[in-house]
Amino acid sequence: METRVAVLTIIVREGSSVAVLNELLHQYGNYIISRMGVPYRQKNVNIICVALDAPGDVISALSGKIGRLEGITTKTVYAPEGAI
């Protein structure tokens, strides 16, 4: 199956969904290239960037599941097809 490279950016505004978020990332761990988390205490948010190499439907499924969590916002950026 063909895969895509993407970066999933996650903004966590509320701690109540963090356990579920971490469980989702663990479930999709085989597709994760890298993960970086940055706490931004002045604004009371946490920023997480997850680099993925996965089929497009897997990336969309993960992004959708995370986006439905309370207090969490996510956006996905895909590398252009054929660029990698």
mmCIF file of the N, C-alpha and C atoms, coordinates in Angstrom:
data_MODEL
# 
_entry.id   MODEL 
# 
loop_
_atom_site.group_PDB 
_atom_site.id 
_atom_site.type_symbol 
_atom_site.label_atom_id 
_atom_site.label_alt_id 
_atom_site.label_comp_id 
_atom_site.label_asym_id 
_atom_site.label_entity_id 
_atom_site.label_seq_id 
_atom_site.pdbx_PDB_ins_code 
_atom_site.Cartn_x 
_atom_site.Cartn_y 
_atom_site.Cartn_z 
_atom_site.occupancy 
_atom_site.B_iso_or_equiv 
_atom_site.pdbx_formal_charge 
_atom_site.auth_seq_id 
_atom_site.auth_comp_id 
_atom_site.auth_asym_id 
_atom_site.auth_atom_id 
_atom_site.pdbx_PDB_model_num 
ATOM 1   N N  . MET A 1 1  ? 0.843   -1.186 0.000  1.00 0.00 ? 1  MET A N  1 
ATOM 2   C CA . MET A 1 1  ? 0.000   0.000  0.000  1.00 0.00 ? 1  MET A CA 1 
ATOM 3   C C  . MET A 1 1  ? 0.886   1.246  0.000  1.00 0.00 ? 1  MET A C  1 
ATOM 4   N N  . GLU A 1 2  ? 0.523   2.202  -0.822 1.00 0.00 ? 2  GLU A N  1 
ATOM 5   C CA . GLU A 1 2  ? 1.277   3.442  -0.909 1.00 0.00 ? 2  GLU A CA 1 
ATOM 6   C C  . GLU A 1 2  ? 1.060   4.302  0.324  1.00 0.00 ? 2  GLU A C  1 
ATOM 7   N N  . THR A 1 3  ? 2.127   4.953  0.769  1.00 0.00 ? 3  THR A N  1 
ATOM 8   C CA . THR A 1 3  ? 2.028   5.803  1.957  1.00 0.00 ? 3  THR A CA 1 
ATOM 9   C C  . THR A 1 3  ? 2.289   7.253  1.598  1.00 0.00 ? 3  THR A C  1 
ATOM 10  N N  . ARG A 1 4  ? 1.900   8.125  2.505  1.00 0.00 ? 4  ARG A N  1 
ATOM 11  C CA . ARG A 1 4  ? 2.132   9.567  2.369  1.00 0.00 ? 4  ARG A CA 1 
ATOM 12  C C  . ARG A 1 4  ? 2.898   10.041 3.593  1.00 0.00 ? 4  ARG A C  1 
ATOM 13  N N  . VAL A 1 5  ? 3.659   11.085 3.438  1.00 0.00 ? 5  VAL A N  1 
ATOM 14  C CA . VAL A 1 5  ? 4.331   11.734 4.558  1.00 0.00 ? 5  VAL A CA 1 
ATOM 15  C C  . VAL A 1 5  ? 3.500   12.949 4.931  1.00 0.00 ? 5  VAL A C  1 
ATOM 16  N N  . ALA A 1 6  ? 3.234   13.080 6.229  1.00 0.00 ? 6  ALA A N  1 
ATOM 17  C CA . ALA A 1 6  ? 2.411   14.191 6.702  1.00 0.00 ? 6  ALA A CA 1 
ATOM 18  C C  . ALA A 1 6  ? 2.874   14.609 8.089  1.00 0.00 ? 6  ALA A C  1 
ATOM 19  N N  . VAL A 1 7  ? 2.510   15.832 8.451  1.00 0.00 ? 7  VAL A N  1 
ATOM 20  C CA . VAL A 1 7  ? 2.747   16.330 9.801  1.00 0.00 ? 7  VAL A CA 1 
ATOM 21  C C  . VAL A 1 7  ? 1.394   16.673 10.402 1.00 0.00 ? 7  VAL A C  1 
ATOM 22  N N  . LEU A 1 8  ? 1.138   16.095 11.546 1.00 0.00 ? 8  LEU A N  1 
ATOM 23  C CA . LEU A 1 8  ? -0.096  16.340 12.279 1.00 0.00 ? 8  LEU A CA 1 
ATOM 24  C C  . LEU A 1 8  ? 0.245   17.285 13.426 1.00 0.00 ? 8  LEU A C  1 
ATOM 25  N N  . THR A 1 9  ? -0.357  18.475 13.421 1.00 0.00 ? 9  THR A N  1 
ATOM 26  C CA . THR A 1 9  ? -0.127  19.441 14.486 1.00 0.00 ? 9  THR A CA 1 
ATOM 27  C C  . THR A 1 9  ? -1.331  19.429 15.411 1.00 0.00 ? 9  THR A C  1 
ATOM 28  N N  . ILE A 1 10 ? -1.041  19.309 16.699 1.00 0.00 ? 10 ILE A N  1 
ATOM 29  C CA . ILE A 1 10 ? -2.096  19.163 17.704 1.00 0.00 ? 10 ILE A CA 1 
ATOM 30  C C  . ILE A 1 10 ? -1.922  20.254 18.754 1.00 0.00 ? 10 ILE A C  1 
ATOM 31  N N  . ILE A 1 11 ? -2.994  20.982 19.039 1.00 0.00 ? 11 ILE A N  1 
ATOM 32  C CA . ILE A 1 11 ? -3.008  21.985 20.109 1.00 0.00 ? 11 ILE A CA 1 
ATOM 33  C C  . ILE A 1 11 ? -3.914  21.452 21.216 1.00 0.00 ? 11 ILE A C  1 
ATOM 34  N N  . VAL A 1 12 ? -3.335  21.284 22.395 1.00 0.00 ? 12 VAL A N  1 
ATOM 35  C CA . VAL A 1 12 ? -4.091  20.779 23.545 1.00 0.00 ? 12 VAL A CA 1 
ATOM 36  C C  . VAL A 1 12 ? -4.367  21.956 24.476 1.00 0.00 ? 12 VAL A C  1 
ATOM 37  N N  . ARG A 1 13 ? -5.647  22.293 24.621 1.00 0.00 ? 13 ARG A N  1 
ATOM 38  C CA . ARG A 1 13 ? -6.051  23.410 25.478 1.00 0.00 ? 13 ARG A CA 1 
ATOM 39  C C  . ARG A 1 13 ? -6.567  22.933 26.825 1.00 0.00 ? 13 ARG A C  1 
ATOM 40  N N  . GLU A 1 14 ? -6.842  21.651 26.937 1.00 0.00 ? 14 GLU A N  1 
ATOM 41  C CA . GLU A 1 14 ? -7.481  21.119 28.130 1.00 0.00 ? 14 GLU A CA 1 
ATOM 42  C C  . GLU A 1 14 ? -6.916  19.728 28.401 1.00 0.00 ? 14 GLU A C  1 
ATOM 43  N N  . GLY A 1 15 ? -6.575  19.463 29.657 1.00 0.00 ? 15 GLY A N  1 
ATOM 44  C CA . GLY A 1 15 ? -5.922  18.208 30.011 1.00 0.00 ? 15 GLY A CA 1 
ATOM 45  C C  . GLY A 1 15 ? -6.825  16.999 30.100 1.00 0.00 ? 15 GLY A C  1 
ATOM 46  N N  . SER A 1 16 ? -8.134  17.173 30.054 1.00 0.00 ? 16 SER A N  1 
ATOM 47  C CA . SER A 1 16 ? -9.049  16.051 30.274 1.00 0.00 ? 16 SER A CA 1 
ATOM 48  C C  . SER A 1 16 ? -8.977  14.990 29.178 1.00 0.00 ? 16 SER A C  1 
ATOM 49  N N  . SER A 1 17 ? -8.513  15.344 27.994 1.00 0.00 ? 17 SER A N  1 
ATOM 50  C CA . SER A 1 17 ? -8.463  14.393 26.877 1.00 0.00 ? 17 SER A CA 1 
ATOM 51  C C  . SER A 1 17 ? -7.063  13.857 26.603 1.00 0.00 ? 17 SER A C  1 
ATOM 52  N N  . VAL A 1 18 ? -6.091  14.210 27.419 1.00 0.00 ? 18 VAL A N  1 
ATOM 53  C CA . VAL A 1 18 ? -4.707  13.835 27.151 1.00 0.00 ? 18 VAL A CA 1 
ATOM 54  C C  . VAL A 1 18 ? -4.508  12.325 27.187 1.00 0.00 ? 18 VAL A C  1 
ATOM 55  N N  . ALA A 1 19 ? -5.130  11.632 28.116 1.00 0.00 ? 19 ALA A N  1 
ATOM 56  C CA . ALA A 1 19 ? -4.969  10.175 28.198 1.00 0.00 ? 19 ALA A CA 1 
ATOM 57  C C  . ALA A 1 19 ? -5.476  9.499  26.923 1.00 0.00 ? 19 ALA A C  1 
ATOM 58  N N  . VAL A 1 20 ? -6.618  9.942  26.424 1.00 0.00 ? 20 VAL A N  1 
ATOM 59  C CA . VAL A 1 20 ? -7.172  9.370  25.192 1.00 0.00 ? 20 VAL A CA 1 
ATOM 60  C C  . VAL A 1 20 ? -6.266  9.717  24.012 1.00 0.00 ? 20 VAL A C  1 
ATOM 61  N N  . LEU A 1 21 ? -5.768  10.945 23.963 1.00 0.00 ? 21 LEU A N  1 
ATOM 62  C CA . LEU A 1 21 ? -4.857  11.356 22.903 1.00 0.00 ? 21 LEU A CA 1 
ATOM 63  C C  . LEU A 1 21 ? -3.623  10.466 22.884 1.00 0.00 ? 21 LEU A C  1 
ATOM 64  N N  . ASN A 1 22 ? -3.011  10.262 24.041 1.00 0.00 ? 22 ASN A N  1 
ATOM 65  C CA . ASN A 1 22 ? -1.816  9.424  24.109 1.00 0.00 ? 22 ASN A CA 1 
ATOM 66  C C  . ASN A 1 22 ? -2.111  7.989  23.704 1.00 0.00 ? 22 ASN A C  1 
ATOM 67  N N  . GLU A 1 23 ? -3.278  7.468  24.052 1.00 0.00 ? 23 GLU A N  1 
ATOM 68  C CA . GLU A 1 23 ? -3.654  6.120  23.654 1.00 0.00 ? 23 GLU A CA 1 
ATOM 69  C C  . GLU A 1 23 ? -3.803  6.024  22.133 1.00 0.00 ? 23 GLU A C  1 
ATOM 70  N N  . LEU A 1 24 ? -4.415  7.030  21.517 1.00 0.00 ? 24 LEU A N  1 
ATOM 71  C CA . LEU A 1 24 ? -4.543  7.047  20.055 1.00 0.00 ? 24 LEU A CA 1 
ATOM 72  C C  . LEU A 1 24 ? -3.169  7.072  19.386 1.00 0.00 ? 24 LEU A C  1 
ATOM 73  N N  . LEU A 1 25 ? -2.276  7.926  19.878 1.00 0.00 ? 25 LEU A N  1 
ATOM 74  C CA . LEU A 1 25 ? -0.938  7.996  19.297 1.00 0.00 ? 25 LEU A CA 1 
ATOM 75  C C  . LEU A 1 25 ? -0.199  6.664  19.471 1.00 0.00 ? 25 LEU A C  1 
ATOM 76  N N  . HIS A 1 26 ? -0.411  6.012  20.591 1.00 0.00 ? 26 HIS A N  1 
ATOM 77  C CA . HIS A 1 26 ? 0.194   4.696  20.816 1.00 0.00 ? 26 HIS A CA 1 
ATOM 78  C C  . HIS A 1 26 ? -0.350  3.671  19.809 1.00 0.00 ? 26 HIS A C  1 
ATOM 79  N N  . GLN A 1 27 ? -1.656  3.696  19.572 1.00 0.00 ? 27 GLN A N  1 
ATOM 80  C CA . GLN A 1 27 ? -2.274  2.760  18.626 1.00 0.00 ? 27 GLN A CA 1 
ATOM 81  C C  . GLN A 1 27 ? -1.724  2.924  17.213 1.00 0.00 ? 27 GLN A C  1 
ATOM 82  N N  . TYR A 1 28 ? -1.383  4.147  16.833 1.00 0.00 ? 28 TYR A N  1 
ATOM 83  C CA . TYR A 1 28 ? -0.875  4.432  15.497 1.00 0.00 ? 28 TYR A CA 1 
ATOM 84  C C  . TYR A 1 28 ? 0.656   4.543  15.487 1.00 0.00 ? 28 TYR A C  1 
ATOM 85  N N  . GLY A 1 29 ? 1.289   4.064  16.532 1.00 0.00 ? 29 GLY A N  1 
ATOM 86  C CA . GLY A 1 29 ? 2.737   4.198  16.697 1.00 0.00 ? 29 GLY A CA 1 
ATOM 87  C C  . GLY A 1 29 ? 3.577   3.641  15.562 1.00 0.00 ? 29 GLY A C  1 
ATOM 88  N N  . ASN A 1 30 ? 3.085   2.618  14.865 1.00 0.00 ? 30 ASN A N  1 
ATOM 89  C CA . ASN A 1 30 ? 3.851   2.031  13.762 1.00 0.00 ? 30 ASN A CA 1 
ATOM 90  C C  . ASN A 1 30 ? 4.039   3.005  12.609 1.00 0.00 ? 30 ASN A C  1 
ATOM 91  N N  . TYR A 1 31 ? 3.196   4.010  12.535 1.00 0.00 ? 31 TYR A N  1 
ATOM 92  C CA . TYR A 1 31 ? 3.252   4.980  11.446 1.00 0.00 ? 31 TYR A CA 1 
ATOM 93  C C  . TYR A 1 31 ? 3.990   6.261  11.828 1.00 0.00 ? 31 TYR A C  1 
ATOM 94  N N  . ILE A 1 32 ? 4.290   6.425  13.105 1.00 0.00 ? 32 ILE A N  1 
ATOM 95  C CA . ILE A 1 32 ? 4.893   7.673  13.584 1.00 0.00 ? 32 ILE A CA 1 
ATOM 96  C C  . ILE A 1 32 ? 6.398   7.657  13.359 1.00 0.00 ? 32 ILE A C  1 
ATOM 97  N N  . ILE A 1 33 ? 6.883   8.683  12.662 1.00 0.00 ? 33 ILE A N  1 
ATOM 98  C CA . ILE A 1 33 ? 8.316   8.859  12.426 1.00 0.00 ? 33 ILE A CA 1 
ATOM 99  C C  . ILE A 1 33 ? 8.934   9.574  13.619 1.00 0.00 ? 33 ILE A C  1 
ATOM 100 N N  . SER A 1 34 ? 8.251   10.622 14.082 1.00 0.00 ? 34 SER A N  1 
ATOM 101 C CA . SER A 1 34 ? 8.778   11.456 15.149 1.00 0.00 ? 34 SER A CA 1 
ATOM 102 C C  . SER A 1 34 ? 7.630   12.180 15.843 1.00 0.00 ? 34 SER A C  1 
ATOM 103 N N  . ARG A 1 35 ? 7.872   12.536 17.096 1.00 0.00 ? 35 ARG A N  1 
ATOM 104 C CA . ARG A 1 35 ? 6.868   13.279 17.868 1.00 0.00 ? 35 ARG A CA 1 
ATOM 105 C C  . ARG A 1 35 ? 7.599   14.301 18.733 1.00 0.00 ? 35 ARG A C  1 
ATOM 106 N N  . MET A 1 36 ? 7.095   15.533 18.734 1.00 0.00 ? 36 MET A N  1 
ATOM 107 C CA . MET A 1 36 ? 7.694   16.584 19.550 1.00 0.00 ? 36 MET A CA 1 
ATOM 108 C C  . MET A 1 36 ? 6.582   17.318 20.282 1.00 0.00 ? 36 MET A C  1 
ATOM 109 N N  . GLY A 1 37 ? 6.756   17.494 21.561 1.00 0.00 ? 37 GLY A N  1 
ATOM 110 C CA . GLY A 1 37 ? 5.777   18.227 22.351 1.00 0.00 ? 37 GLY A CA 1 
ATOM 111 C C  . GLY A 1 37 ? 6.409   19.443 22.999 1.00 0.00 ? 37 GLY A C  1 
ATOM 112 N N  . VAL A 1 38 ? 5.695   20.555 22.959 1.00 0.00 ? 38 VAL A N  1 
ATOM 113 C CA . VAL A 1 38 ? 6.188   21.805 23.534 1.00 0.00 ? 38 VAL A CA 1 
ATOM 114 C C  . VAL A 1 38 ? 5.107   22.405 24.418 1.00 0.00 ? 38 VAL A C  1 
ATOM 115 N N  . PRO A 1 39 ? 5.362   22.518 25.724 1.00 0.00 ? 39 PRO A N  1 
ATOM 116 C CA . PRO A 1 39 ? 4.395   23.202 26.580 1.00 0.00 ? 39 PRO A CA 1 
ATOM 117 C C  . PRO A 1 39 ? 4.570   24.719 26.433 1.00 0.00 ? 39 PRO A C  1 
ATOM 118 N N  . TYR A 1 40 ? 3.476   25.415 26.246 1.00 0.00 ? 40 TYR A N  1 
ATOM 119 C CA . TYR A 1 40 ? 3.518   26.879 26.153 1.00 0.00 ? 40 TYR A CA 1 
ATOM 120 C C  . TYR A 1 40 ? 2.745   27.398 27.354 1.00 0.00 ? 40 TYR A C  1 
ATOM 121 N N  . ARG A 1 41 ? 3.433   27.508 28.458 1.00 0.00 ? 41 ARG A N  1 
ATOM 122 C CA . ARG A 1 41 ? 2.797   27.820 29.742 1.00 0.00 ? 41 ARG A CA 1 
ATOM 123 C C  . ARG A 1 41 ? 2.141   29.198 29.773 1.00 0.00 ? 41 ARG A C  1 
ATOM 124 N N  . GLN A 1 42 ? 2.718   30.170 29.084 1.00 0.00 ? 42 GLN A N  1 
ATOM 125 C CA . GLN A 1 42 ? 2.148   31.518 29.076 1.00 0.00 ? 42 GLN A CA 1 
ATOM 126 C C  . GLN A 1 42 ? 0.732   31.540 28.513 1.00 0.00 ? 42 GLN A C  1 
ATOM 127 N N  . LYS A 1 43 ? 0.440   30.650 27.578 1.00 0.00 ? 43 LYS A N  1 
ATOM 128 C CA . LYS A 1 43 ? -0.886  30.594 26.959 1.00 0.00 ? 43 LYS A CA 1 
ATOM 129 C C  . LYS A 1 43 ? -1.698  29.394 27.445 1.00 0.00 ? 43 LYS A C  1 
ATOM 130 N N  . ASN A 1 44 ? -1.108  28.600 28.348 1.00 0.00 ? 44 ASN A N  1 
ATOM 131 C CA . ASN A 1 44 ? -1.775  27.429 28.913 1.00 0.00 ? 44 ASN A CA 1 
ATOM 132 C C  . ASN A 1 44 ? -2.223  26.424 27.839 1.00 0.00 ? 44 ASN A C  1 
ATOM 133 N N  . VAL A 1 45 ? -1.338  26.188 26.863 1.00 0.00 ? 45 VAL A N  1 
ATOM 134 C CA . VAL A 1 45 ? -1.591  25.182 25.828 1.00 0.00 ? 45 VAL A CA 1 
ATOM 135 C C  . VAL A 1 45 ? -0.340  24.323 25.660 1.00 0.00 ? 45 VAL A C  1 
ATOM 136 N N  . ASN A 1 46 ? -0.530  23.162 25.068 1.00 0.00 ? 46 ASN A N  1 
ATOM 137 C CA . ASN A 1 46 ? 0.578   22.302 24.684 1.00 0.00 ? 46 ASN A CA 1 
ATOM 138 C C  . ASN A 1 46 ? 0.490   22.082 23.181 1.00 0.00 ? 46 ASN A C  1 
ATOM 139 N N  . ILE A 1 47 ? 1.647   22.132 22.531 1.00 0.00 ? 47 ILE A N  1 
ATOM 140 C CA . ILE A 1 47 ? 1.718   21.973 21.087 1.00 0.00 ? 47 ILE A CA 1 
ATOM 141 C C  . ILE A 1 47 ? 2.454   20.671 20.802 1.00 0.00 ? 47 ILE A C  1 
ATOM 142 N N  . ILE A 1 48 ? 1.834   19.814 20.012 1.00 0.00 ? 48 ILE A N  1 
ATOM 143 C CA . ILE A 1 48 ? 2.441   18.533 19.660 1.00 0.00 ? 48 ILE A CA 1 
ATOM 144 C C  . ILE A 1 48 ? 2.504   18.435 18.140 1.00 0.00 ? 48 ILE A C  1 
ATOM 145 N N  . CYS A 1 49 ? 3.671   18.082 17.620 1.00 0.00 ? 49 CYS A N  1 
ATOM 146 C CA . CYS A 1 49 ? 3.841   17.840 16.183 1.00 0.00 ? 49 CYS A CA 1 
ATOM 147 C C  . CYS A 1 49 ? 4.213   16.380 15.996 1.00 0.00 ? 49 CYS A C  1 
ATOM 148 N N  . VAL A 1 50 ? 3.466   15.702 15.133 1.00 0.00 ? 50 VAL A N  1 
ATOM 149 C CA . VAL A 1 50 ? 3.693   14.285 14.881 1.00 0.00 ? 50 VAL A CA 1 
ATOM 150 C C  . VAL A 1 50 ? 3.952   14.101 13.388 1.00 0.00 ? 50 VAL A C  1 
ATOM 151 N N  . ALA A 1 51 ? 5.134   13.597 13.048 1.00 0.00 ? 51 ALA A N  1 
ATOM 152 C CA . ALA A 1 51 ? 5.463   13.284 11.657 1.00 0.00 ? 51 ALA A CA 1 
ATOM 153 C C  . ALA A 1 51 ? 5.049   11.843 11.385 1.00 0.00 ? 51 ALA A C  1 
ATOM 154 N N  . LEU A 1 52 ? 4.338   11.630 10.279 1.00 0.00 ? 52 LEU A N  1 
ATOM 155 C CA . LEU A 1 52 ? 3.802   10.314 9.944  1.00 0.00 ? 52 LEU A CA 1 
ATOM 156 C C  . LEU A 1 52 ? 4.226   9.890  8.549  1.00 0.00 ? 52 LEU A C  1 
ATOM 157 N N  . ASP A 1 53 ? 4.347   8.583  8.365  1.00 0.00 ? 53 ASP A N  1 
ATOM 158 C CA . ASP A 1 53 ? 4.480   7.977  7.037  1.00 0.00 ? 53 ASP A CA 1 
ATOM 159 C C  . ASP A 1 53 ? 3.469   6.838  7.030  1.00 0.00 ? 53 ASP A C  1 
ATOM 160 N N  . ALA A 1 54 ? 2.323   7.072  6.397  1.00 0.00 ? 54 ALA A N  1 
ATOM 161 C CA . ALA A 1 54 ? 1.202   6.134  6.487  1.00 0.00 ? 54 ALA A CA 1 
ATOM 162 C C  . ALA A 1 54 ? 0.306   6.273  5.262  1.00 0.00 ? 54 ALA A C  1 
ATOM 163 N N  . PRO A 1 55 ? -0.533  5.279  5.027  1.00 0.00 ? 55 PRO A N  1 
ATOM 164 C CA . PRO A 1 55 ? -1.541  5.436  3.973  1.00 0.00 ? 55 PRO A CA 1 
ATOM 165 C C  . PRO A 1 55 ? -2.442  6.638  4.283  1.00 0.00 ? 55 PRO A C  1 
ATOM 166 N N  . GLY A 1 56 ? -2.924  7.295  3.249  1.00 0.00 ? 56 GLY A N  1 
ATOM 167 C CA . GLY A 1 56 ? -3.750  8.493  3.428  1.00 0.00 ? 56 GLY A CA 1 
ATOM 168 C C  . GLY A 1 56 ? -4.963  8.262  4.302  1.00 0.00 ? 56 GLY A C  1 
ATOM 169 N N  . ASP A 1 57 ? -5.611  7.107  4.176  1.00 0.00 ? 57 ASP A N  1 
ATOM 170 C CA . ASP A 1 57 ? -6.799  6.855  4.994  1.00 0.00 ? 57 ASP A CA 1 
ATOM 171 C C  . ASP A 1 57 ? -6.450  6.685  6.468  1.00 0.00 ? 57 ASP A C  1 
ATOM 172 N N  . VAL A 1 58 ? -5.262  6.180  6.765  1.00 0.00 ? 58 VAL A N  1 
ATOM 173 C CA . VAL A 1 58 ? -4.825  6.038  8.159  1.00 0.00 ? 58 VAL A CA 1 
ATOM 174 C C  . VAL A 1 58 ? -4.568  7.417  8.763  1.00 0.00 ? 58 VAL A C  1 
ATOM 175 N N  . ILE A 1 59 ? -3.911  8.286  7.998  1.00 0.00 ? 59 ILE A N  1 
ATOM 176 C CA . ILE A 1 59 ? -3.640  9.648  8.473  1.00 0.00 ? 59 ILE A CA 1 
ATOM 177 C C  . ILE A 1 59 ? -4.953  10.383 8.728  1.00 0.00 ? 59 ILE A C  1 
ATOM 178 N N  . SER A 1 60 ? -5.896  10.273 7.799  1.00 0.00 ? 60 SER A N  1 
ATOM 179 C CA . SER A 1 60 ? -7.191  10.935 7.957  1.00 0.00 ? 60 SER A CA 1 
ATOM 180 C C  . SER A 1 60 ? -7.959  10.394 9.154  1.00 0.00 ? 60 SER A C  1 
ATOM 181 N N  . ALA A 1 61 ? -7.901  9.082  9.356  1.00 0.00 ? 61 ALA A N  1 
ATOM 182 C CA . ALA A 1 61 ? -8.606  8.478  10.486 1.00 0.00 ? 61 ALA A CA 1 
ATOM 183 C C  . ALA A 1 61 ? -8.041  8.975  11.811 1.00 0.00 ? 61 ALA A C  1 
ATOM 184 N N  . LEU A 1 62 ? -6.720  8.992  11.926 1.00 0.00 ? 62 LEU A N  1 
ATOM 185 C CA . LEU A 1 62 ? -6.099  9.466  13.167 1.00 0.00 ? 62 LEU A CA 1 
ATOM 186 C C  . LEU A 1 62 ? -6.427  10.929 13.407 1.00 0.00 ? 62 LEU A C  1 
ATOM 187 N N  . SER A 1 63 ? -6.295  11.749 12.389 1.00 0.00 ? 63 SER A N  1 
ATOM 188 C CA . SER A 1 63 ? -6.590  13.179 12.521 1.00 0.00 ? 63 SER A CA 1 
ATOM 189 C C  . SER A 1 63 ? -8.048  13.401 12.938 1.00 0.00 ? 63 SER A C  1 
ATOM 190 N N  . GLY A 1 64 ? -8.960  12.662 12.333 1.00 0.00 ? 64 GLY A N  1 
ATOM 191 C CA . GLY A 1 64 ? -10.375 12.789 12.672 1.00 0.00 ? 64 GLY A CA 1 
ATOM 192 C C  . GLY A 1 64 ? -10.674 12.392 14.102 1.00 0.00 ? 64 GLY A C  1 
ATOM 193 N N  . LYS A 1 65 ? -10.080 11.293 14.554 1.00 0.00 ? 65 LYS A N  1 
ATOM 194 C CA . LYS A 1 65 ? -10.300 10.838 15.933 1.00 0.00 ? 65 LYS A CA 1 
ATOM 195 C C  . LYS A 1 65 ? -9.762  11.847 16.933 1.00 0.00 ? 65 LYS A C  1 
ATOM 196 N N  . ILE A 1 66 ? -8.573  12.381 16.656 1.00 0.00 ? 66 ILE A N  1 
ATOM 197 C CA . ILE A 1 66 ? -7.985  13.370 17.561 1.00 0.00 ? 66 ILE A CA 1 
ATOM 198 C C  . ILE A 1 66 ? -8.809  14.649 17.546 1.00 0.00 ? 66 ILE A C  1 
ATOM 199 N N  . GLY A 1 67 ? -9.255  15.064 16.375 1.00 0.00 ? 67 GLY A N  1 
ATOM 200 C CA . GLY A 1 67 ? -10.024 16.301 16.249 1.00 0.00 ? 67 GLY A CA 1 
ATOM 201 C C  . GLY A 1 67 ? -11.354 16.284 16.980 1.00 0.00 ? 67 GLY A C  1 
ATOM 202 N N  . ARG A 1 68 ? -11.884 15.098 17.254 1.00 0.00 ? 68 ARG A N  1 
ATOM 203 C CA . ARG A 1 68 ? -13.149 14.990 17.982 1.00 0.00 ? 68 ARG A CA 1 
ATOM 204 C C  . ARG A 1 68 ? -12.977 15.024 19.500 1.00 0.00 ? 68 ARG A C  1 
ATOM 205 N N  . LEU A 1 69 ? -11.739 15.036 19.973 1.00 0.00 ? 69 LEU A N  1 
ATOM 206 C CA . LEU A 1 69 ? -11.507 15.064 21.418 1.00 0.00 ? 69 LEU A CA 1 
ATOM 207 C C  . LEU A 1 69 ? -11.776 16.462 21.980 1.00 0.00 ? 69 LEU A C  1 
ATOM 208 N N  . GLU A 1 70 ? -12.346 16.493 23.142 1.00 0.00 ? 70 GLU A N  1 
ATOM 209 C CA . GLU A 1 70 ? -12.674 17.757 23.824 1.00 0.00 ? 70 GLU A CA 1 
ATOM 210 C C  . GLU A 1 70 ? -11.396 18.529 24.156 1.00 0.00 ? 70 GLU A C  1 
ATOM 211 N N  . GLY A 1 71 ? -11.360 19.809 23.793 1.00 0.00 ? 71 GLY A N  1 
ATOM 212 C CA . GLY A 1 71 ? -10.243 20.674 24.148 1.00 0.00 ? 71 GLY A CA 1 
ATOM 213 C C  . GLY A 1 71 ? -9.005  20.506 23.285 1.00 0.00 ? 71 GLY A C  1 
ATOM 214 N N  . ILE A 1 72 ? -9.155  19.801 22.150 1.00 0.00 ? 72 ILE A N  1 
ATOM 215 C CA . ILE A 1 72 ? -8.012  19.548 21.277 1.00 0.00 ? 72 ILE A CA 1 
ATOM 216 C C  . ILE A 1 72 ? -8.359  19.976 19.850 1.00 0.00 ? 72 ILE A C  1 
ATOM 217 N N  . THR A 1 73 ? -7.401  20.652 19.210 1.00 0.00 ? 73 THR A N  1 
ATOM 218 C CA . THR A 1 73 ? -7.539  21.063 17.813 1.00 0.00 ? 73 THR A CA 1 
ATOM 219 C C  . THR A 1 73 ? -6.400  20.427 17.029 1.00 0.00 ? 73 THR A C  1 
ATOM 220 N N  . THR A 1 74 ? -6.670  20.006 15.809 1.00 0.00 ? 74 THR A N  1 
ATOM 221 C CA . THR A 1 74 ? -5.625  19.390 14.993 1.00 0.00 ? 74 THR A CA 1 
ATOM 222 C C  . THR A 1 74 ? -5.753  19.806 13.532 1.00 0.00 ? 74 THR A C  1 
ATOM 223 N N  . LYS A 1 75 ? -4.613  19.881 12.879 1.00 0.00 ? 75 LYS A N  1 
ATOM 224 C CA . LYS A 1 75 ? -4.542  20.142 11.438 1.00 0.00 ? 75 LYS A CA 1 
ATOM 225 C C  . LYS A 1 75 ? -3.457  19.237 10.860 1.00 0.00 ? 75 LYS A C  1 
ATOM 226 N N  . THR A 1 76 ? -3.650  18.832 9.615  1.00 0.00 ? 76 THR A N  1 
ATOM 227 C CA . THR A 1 76 ? -2.699  17.950 8.961  1.00 0.00 ? 76 THR A CA 1 
ATOM 228 C C  . THR A 1 76 ? -2.168  18.615 7.698  1.00 0.00 ? 76 THR A C  1 
ATOM 229 N N  . VAL A 1 77 ? -0.863  18.527 7.507  1.00 0.00 ? 77 VAL A N  1 
ATOM 230 C CA . VAL A 1 77 ? -0.206  19.028 6.306  1.00 0.00 ? 77 VAL A CA 1 
ATOM 231 C C  . VAL A 1 77 ? 0.480   17.842 5.634  1.00 0.00 ? 77 VAL A C  1 
ATOM 232 N N  . TYR A 1 78 ? 0.174   17.650 4.352  1.00 0.00 ? 78 TYR A N  1 
ATOM 233 C CA . TYR A 1 78 ? 0.746   16.541 3.590  1.00 0.00 ? 78 TYR A CA 1 
ATOM 234 C C  . TYR A 1 78 ? 1.900   17.031 2.733  1.00 0.00 ? 78 TYR A C  1 
ATOM 235 N N  . ALA A 1 79 ? 2.937   16.211 2.618  1.00 0.00 ? 79 ALA A N  1 
ATOM 236 C CA . ALA A 1 79 ? 3.999   16.479 1.640  1.00 0.00 ? 79 ALA A CA 1 
ATOM 237 C C  . ALA A 1 79 ? 3.405   16.295 0.253  1.00 0.00 ? 79 ALA A C  1 
ATOM 238 N N  . PRO A 1 80 ? 3.826   17.079 -0.722 1.00 0.00 ? 80 PRO A N  1 
ATOM 239 C CA . PRO A 1 80 ? 3.301   16.890 -2.078 1.00 0.00 ? 80 PRO A CA 1 
ATOM 240 C C  . PRO A 1 80 ? 3.581   15.471 -2.573 1.00 0.00 ? 80 PRO A C  1 
ATOM 241 N N  . GLU A 1 81 ? 2.625   14.895 -3.263 1.00 0.00 ? 81 GLU A N  1 
ATOM 242 C CA . GLU A 1 81 ? 2.807   13.556 -3.810 1.00 0.00 ? 81 GLU A CA 1 
ATOM 243 C C  . GLU A 1 81 ? 3.967   13.575 -4.811 1.00 0.00 ? 81 GLU A C  1 
ATOM 244 N N  . GLY A 1 82 ? 4.787   12.566 -4.727 1.00 0.00 ? 82 GLY A N  1 
ATOM 245 C CA . GLY A 1 82 ? 5.921   12.467 -5.626 1.00 0.00 ? 82 GLY A CA 1 
ATOM 246 C C  . GLY A 1 82 ? 7.142   13.267 -5.181 1.00 0.00 ? 82 GLY A C  1 
ATOM 247 N N  . ALA A 1 83 ? 6.988   14.091 -4.161 1.00 0.00 ? 83 ALA A N  1 
ATOM 248 C CA . ALA A 1 83 ? 8.110   14.914 -3.687 1.00 0.00 ? 83 ALA A CA 1 
ATOM 249 C C  . ALA A 1 83 ? 9.050   14.108 -2.815 1.00 0.00 ? 83 ALA A C  1 
ATOM 250 N N  . ILE A 1 84 ? 8.540   13.018 -2.255 1.00 0.00 ? 84 ILE A N  1 
ATOM 251 C CA . ILE A 1 84 ? 9.370   12.222 -1.339 1.00 0.00 ? 84 ILE A CA 1 
ATOM 252 C C  . ILE A 1 84 ? 9.435   10.804 -1.851 1.00 0.00 ? 84 ILE A C  1 
# 
